[in-house]
Amino acid sequence: MSAPKRLSGLQREVLALYRKALRMTRAKPPATRPKFELFVRHAFRTSAASVSPRELTTIEYLIRRGGRQLEMFESPDVRDVTLSAEMQAWAREHATRRQPLAASEHA
C-alpha cells in the first residue's frame, strides 16, 4: 500500500475551511441544516470546478472570501439560508445518499 499523498499548504487551508463550514451547519436549526449543508457543498464544489489548481492567487482570494462568509454564517442570528434555483438543480444532479430537500424547497 502506498503512502498517503501529502497536501500542500493551500490544500490544507481549503480542507480546514470546508470542515469548519460543515461543522458550522451543526449549530443551525435541524429544519434548515440540510439547506446550509447544500449551500456549503455547492459553494466549494463549484469554486473548485471553476479554478485551476495553478491559479494560486485566485485560490488564496477564495479562501479569504470563504472565511469572511463563514464568519458571517456562524452568527447565531443566521438561522436560514436561501437556495437559488441553480443550487437546487446542482443538488439534483449531484444527489448523494444525504437526506433529500423538502418538497417546498424545490419550488
N, C-alpha and C positions, 0 to 999 in steps of 0.2 A: 504494500500500500504506500502511495506517495505522501509526502508531507503536505499539509495544507498550504495553499497559496498565500504568500504574505501580501498584506494590503498596504497600499500607500497611505500617507497621512491624510490626503483628501478623501480617500475611500473610507477610512476610519471615521472621519468627521461626518460624512454623509450618512453612514450607518448609525452613528451615535445620534444624529439628529432624527433619523427615521424612528429609531427605537424610542427616543424621548417623545416624539409626536404620538406614537402608538400608545405609550404609557399615559399620555395626557388624555386620551379618549376614555380611559377607565374612570376618570374623575367626572365624566359627564353623565347626565341622567340616562338610565338604561334605555329609555324610549328613543333617545337621539344618538346613542352611542354608535349604531351601525352607520348613520349618516356621517359622523365625524371620521370613522374608520375609512369609509369610502372616499371622503374628501382628502384624507392624508394619502391613501394609496394612489388615487388619481393624480394628485399633485406631484408625487415622487416619480411615478411611472412615466407620466407624460413629459416631465422635465428630462428624465434620463433618456427617453427616446429621441428627444429633440436636440440634445447636446452631445457633441463628440467628446470622447474621453481626453482628447488632446487640447480641448478648449479650457485650460486651467483657470483663466481669469473669469470666464463665464460661470464655471462650477463654483469658484470662490464667491462670486456675487450671489448665486442661487443659495448657497449655504447661509450667507449673511441674511438674505431676504427671508429664507425659511425660518431662521432663528427669530427674527423680528415677528413674523406671523405667528409662530408657535407661542411666543411670549404673550401676544395678544389673546390667542385662543385659550391659554392656560388660565385666564381670569375666570373666577367662579361666576362672574356676571354673564359670561358667554355660555348659554345653555343649549343653543341650537345652531345649526348651520344650514344654509340653503344650497341645495344641489342643483346645478344647471342641467339643462336637457342634455348637454354634451357629456357631463359626468354620469348621468343616468344611462345614456347609451353606451358609454365606455364600460360601465359596470355590467351591463347585459352581455357585452362582447367578451368581457374578461371574468365571467362568473366563476366563482370558486365554490368550495363547499361551505362558505360562510352563509349566515342567515340572510335570506333574500330581503330586499326592501319591501316595506308595506305597500299595498296597492295604492294608497293615497299619495305616496311619494312618486309614483310613476306618472301622475297627471301633470 
